[in-house]
Amino acid sequence: MCNATDKEKGHTKDGLSIKDIQEALWAGRALELNSQWQRSVMVGTFLALSYAGYGALMVQEGALKQLAHSQGLHWQAFGVTLLGIVFSYLWTCMAKGSKAWFEMYEAAIELFGNQVRDMEEGEIAELEKAGKRVSRAHVATTFAGFNHWEDGAFWEKYDKRERDASCLTTRAGRFSPSKINIVIGIFSLGLWVTLAVGHLLCLNDGVRGAIVKLLQGEYAIGLAAALFGFILGLLFIVFHRQIESSTL
């Protein structure tokens, strides 16, 4: 345990400044958060190139005719979808791994804050038993920043009711940017897999003819409406729950 002189100087039992430890933990958290977006940009560049390559295939002259009557364009598109699957997978894994490190720093900050508070309270109690008067004010003012989620004054200033989980209002939202990053990767992976399976099936002449007939038939509007409903359900039911912040 530290003696009173050490505590007045703000040092731990190892001679390290509590402020230095606090700053190091928060700096690590900030660095990981910043690195997360830098990695996203790096992997996102290759993912964007995959989408650009696929789009270039689909908008070239005579693409619709080739899709309906030949295998060549389907093979090319299938190859691009494989690249998209790889980069979407890497994007998702990168985002999840970065978030894990980010949460590790937050857990360390909270744990250190709890330990410091316990140590402070214990030492103050011992000093008071010895007949020495010690103010507890510095405990709250010095270490409240570690566990500000539990600080009443913090939530009084940043009231939860000022946030919502709706995309139809202008208030701040209870969403996690890092979780949104992960969901983008999951959605992209699902989209590329769907396109890959579609082009793979279209390599068969009979299946390709049936798909073309379906898209041009009387059920085309119903199919489009079903796809539209599926996307909305995926967005507002599945993804909406996944991207809400566990803190806010």
C-alpha positions as CSV (number, residue, x, y, z in Angstrom):
1,M,0.0,0.0,0.0
2,C,1.1,3.5,-0.6
3,N,1.8,5.9,2.2
4,A,0.0,9.2,2.6
5,T,2.9,11.1,1.0
6,D,2.8,8.9,-2.1
7,K,-1.0,9.3,-2.5
8,E,-0.7,13.1,-2.2
9,K,1.7,12.9,-5.1
10,G,-0.7,10.7,-7.0
11,H,1.7,7.7,-7.2
12,T,0.9,3.9,-7.1
13,K,2.8,1.4,-5.0
14,D,5.1,0.8,-8.0
15,G,6.1,4.5,-8.2
16,L,4.0,5.1,-11.3
17,S,1.7,8.2,-11.5
18,I,-1.9,7.2,-11.5
19,K,-2.5,10.0,-14.0
20,D,0.2,8.5,-16.3
21,I,-1.5,5.1,-16.2
22,Q,-4.9,6.7,-16.8
23,E,-3.5,8.7,-19.8
24,A,-1.8,5.5,-21.2
25,L,-5.0,3.5,-21.1
26,W,-7.1,6.2,-22.7
27,A,-4.3,6.8,-25.3
28,G,-4.4,3.1,-26.2
29,R,-8.2,3.2,-26.5
30,A,-8.0,6.3,-28.8
31,L,-5.2,4.7,-30.9
32,E,-7.2,1.6,-31.4
33,L,-10.3,3.5,-32.4
34,N,-8.3,5.6,-34.9
35,S,-6.6,2.5,-36.3
36,Q,-9.9,0.8,-36.8
37,W,-11.0,3.4,-39.3
38,Q,-7.6,3.4,-41.0
39,R,-7.8,-0.3,-41.5
40,S,-11.4,0.0,-42.8
41,V,-10.2,2.5,-45.4
42,M,-7.4,0.1,-46.5
43,V,-9.6,-3.0,-46.8
44,G,-12.5,-0.9,-48.1
45,T,-10.4,0.2,-51.1
46,F,-10.1,-3.4,-52.4
47,L,-13.8,-4.0,-51.6
48,A,-14.8,-0.9,-53.5
49,L,-12.6,-2.0,-56.5
50,S,-14.5,-5.3,-56.5
51,Y,-17.8,-3.5,-56.7
52,A,-16.5,-1.2,-59.4
53,G,-15.2,-4.2,-61.4
54,Y,-18.6,-6.0,-61.1
55,G,-20.4,-2.8,-62.1
56,A,-18.1,-2.4,-65.2
57,L,-19.1,-5.9,-66.4
58,M,-22.8,-5.2,-65.9
59,V,-22.9,-1.9,-67.8
60,Q,-20.8,-2.8,-70.8
61,E,-22.6,-2.8,-74.2
62,G,-24.7,-5.9,-74.7
63,A,-24.3,-7.2,-71.1
64,L,-28.0,-8.1,-70.8
65,K,-27.9,-10.1,-74.0
66,Q,-24.8,-11.9,-72.9
67,L,-26.3,-12.7,-69.5
68,A,-29.3,-14.2,-71.1
69,H,-27.8,-16.2,-73.9
70,S,-24.1,-17.1,-73.0
71,Q,-21.9,-18.3,-70.2
72,G,-18.9,-16.0,-70.8
73,L,-20.0,-13.0,-68.8
74,H,-21.3,-15.2,-66.0
75,W,-17.9,-16.7,-65.6
76,Q,-16.3,-13.3,-65.5
77,A,-18.8,-12.0,-62.9
78,F,-18.4,-15.2,-60.9
79,G,-14.7,-14.5,-60.7
80,V,-15.3,-11.0,-59.4
81,T,-17.8,-12.2,-56.8
82,L,-15.1,-14.5,-55.4
83,L,-12.9,-11.5,-54.9
84,G,-15.8,-9.6,-53.3
85,I,-16.4,-12.6,-50.9
86,V,-12.7,-12.6,-49.8
87,F,-12.5,-8.9,-49.1
88,S,-15.9,-8.8,-47.4
89,Y,-14.8,-11.6,-45.1
90,L,-11.5,-9.8,-44.3
91,W,-13.4,-6.5,-43.7
92,T,-15.8,-8.2,-41.2
93,C,-13.0,-10.0,-39.4
94,M,-10.9,-6.9,-39.3
95,A,-13.8,-4.8,-37.8
96,K,-14.6,-7.5,-35.2
97,G,-11.0,-7.9,-34.1
98,S,-10.5,-4.1,-33.8
99,K,-13.7,-3.8,-31.8
100,A,-12.4,-6.6,-29.4
101,W,-9.2,-4.6,-28.7
102,F,-11.2,-1.4,-28.3
103,E,-13.4,-3.1,-25.7
104,M,-10.3,-4.6,-24.0
105,Y,-9.0,-1.1,-23.3
106,E,-12.4,0.1,-22.0
107,A,-12.5,-2.9,-19.7
108,A,-9.0,-2.2,-18.4
109,I,-9.9,1.5,-17.8
110,E,-13.0,0.4,-15.8
111,L,-11.1,-2.2,-13.8
112,F,-8.2,0.2,-13.0
113,G,-10.7,2.8,-11.9
114,N,-12.4,0.4,-9.6
115,Q,-9.1,-0.7,-8.1
116,V,-8.0,2.8,-7.5
117,R,-11.2,3.7,-5.8
118,D,-11.1,0.7,-3.6
119,M,-7.5,1.5,-2.7
120,E,-8.3,5.1,-1.9
121,E,-11.2,4.2,0.3
122,G,-9.2,1.6,2.2
123,E,-6.3,3.9,2.9
124,I,-8.5,6.8,3.9
125,A,-10.3,4.5,6.4
126,E,-6.9,3.4,7.9
127,L,-5.8,7.0,8.2
128,E,-9.1,8.0,9.9
129,K,-8.7,5.1,12.3
130,A,-5.3,6.5,13.3
131,G,-7.0,9.7,14.2
132,K,-6.0,11.6,11.0
133,R,-8.7,13.6,9.2
134,V,-8.5,13.1,5.4
135,S,-10.9,14.6,2.9
136,R,-12.7,12.2,0.5
137,A,-13.4,15.0,-2.0
138,H,-10.3,14.3,-4.1
139,V,-11.5,10.6,-4.6
140,A,-14.5,11.6,-6.6
141,T,-12.9,14.5,-8.4
142,T,-9.7,12.6,-9.3
143,F,-11.0,9.2,-10.3
144,A,-14.6,9.8,-11.5
145,G,-13.5,9.9,-15.1
146,F,-12.6,6.2,-15.0
147,N,-16.2,5.1,-14.5
148,H,-18.2,8.0,-15.9
149,W,-20.9,5.5,-17.0
150,E,-21.9,5.2,-13.4
151,D,-21.5,8.8,-12.5
152,G,-24.9,10.4,-11.8
153,A,-23.7,13.9,-12.9
154,F,-22.5,12.5,-16.2
155,W,-25.9,11.1,-17.1
156,E,-27.6,14.2,-15.8
157,K,-25.8,16.2,-18.4
158,Y,-26.0,13.6,-21.1
159,D,-29.5,12.2,-20.5
160,K,-30.3,9.0,-22.3
161,R,-33.8,10.3,-23.2
162,E,-32.1,12.8,-25.6
163,R,-31.1,9.8,-27.8
164,D,-33.3,7.3,-29.7
165,A,-32.9,4.4,-32.0
166,S,-34.9,5.8,-34.9
167,C,-33.5,6.9,-38.3
168,L,-36.5,9.2,-38.8
169,T,-35.6,11.8,-36.2
170,T,-32.8,14.4,-35.9
171,R,-31.9,13.5,-32.3
172,A,-28.6,11.7,-31.5
173,G,-28.9,8.0,-31.9
174,R,-28.1,5.0,-29.7
175,F,-25.9,3.3,-32.4
176,S,-22.4,2.0,-32.4
177,P,-20.3,3.1,-35.4
178,S,-18.0,0.1,-35.0
179,K,-21.0,-2.3,-35.0
180,I,-22.3,-0.6,-38.2
181,N,-18.8,-1.2,-39.7
182,I,-19.2,-4.9,-38.9
183,V,-22.7,-5.1,-40.3
184,I,-21.5,-3.5,-43.5
185,G,-19.1,-6.3,-43.9
186,I,-21.7,-9.0,-43.1
187,F,-24.2,-7.5,-45.6
188,S,-21.5,-7.2,-48.3
189,L,-20.5,-10.8,-47.7
190,G,-24.1,-12.0,-48.0
191,L,-24.6,-9.9,-51.2
192,W,-21.5,-11.3,-52.9
193,V,-22.4,-14.9,-51.9
194,T,-25.9,-14.4,-53.4
195,L,-24.4,-13.0,-56.6
196,A,-21.9,-15.8,-56.8
197,V,-24.6,-18.5,-56.4
198,G,-26.8,-16.7,-59.0
199,H,-24.0,-16.6,-61.6
200,L,-23.0,-20.2,-60.9
201,L,-26.6,-21.4,-61.5
202,C,-26.8,-19.3,-64.7
203,L,-23.9,-21.4,-66.2
204,N,-26.6,-24.0,-66.8
205,D,-28.5,-23.2,-70.0
206,G,-31.8,-24.5,-68.6
207,V,-31.6,-22.7,-65.3
208,R,-30.5,-19.5,-67.0
209,G,-33.5,-19.7,-69.4
210,A,-35.9,-20.2,-66.5
211,I,-34.5,-17.2,-64.6
212,V,-34.8,-15.0,-67.6
213,K,-38.4,-16.1,-68.1
214,L,-39.2,-15.5,-64.5
215,L,-37.7,-12.0,-64.6
216,Q,-39.6,-11.1,-67.7
217,G,-42.9,-12.9,-66.8
218,E,-46.0,-11.8,-65.0
219,Y,-44.6,-12.6,-61.6
220,A,-41.7,-10.1,-62.0
221,I,-43.5,-7.4,-60.0
222,G,-44.3,-9.8,-57.2
223,L,-40.7,-11.0,-57.1
224,A,-39.4,-7.4,-56.9
225,A,-41.9,-6.5,-54.1
226,A,-40.8,-9.6,-52.2
227,L,-37.1,-8.7,-52.6
228,F,-37.9,-5.1,-51.5
229,G,-39.7,-6.4,-48.4
230,F,-36.9,-8.7,-47.6
231,I,-34.3,-5.9,-47.6
232,L,-36.5,-3.7,-45.4
233,G,-37.0,-6.5,-42.9
234,L,-33.3,-7.2,-42.9
235,L,-32.5,-3.5,-42.3
236,F,-35.1,-2.6,-39.7
237,I,-35.5,-5.9,-37.8
238,V,-32.2,-7.8,-38.0
239,F,-29.5,-5.1,-38.6
240,H,-31.3,-2.5,-36.5
241,R,-30.8,-4.6,-33.4
242,Q,-27.3,-5.5,-34.2
243,I,-26.0,-1.9,-34.5
244,E,-27.4,-0.5,-31.3
245,S,-24.8,0.6,-28.8
246,S,-24.5,-1.5,-25.6
247,T,-23.4,1.6,-23.7
248,L,-25.8,4.3,-24.9
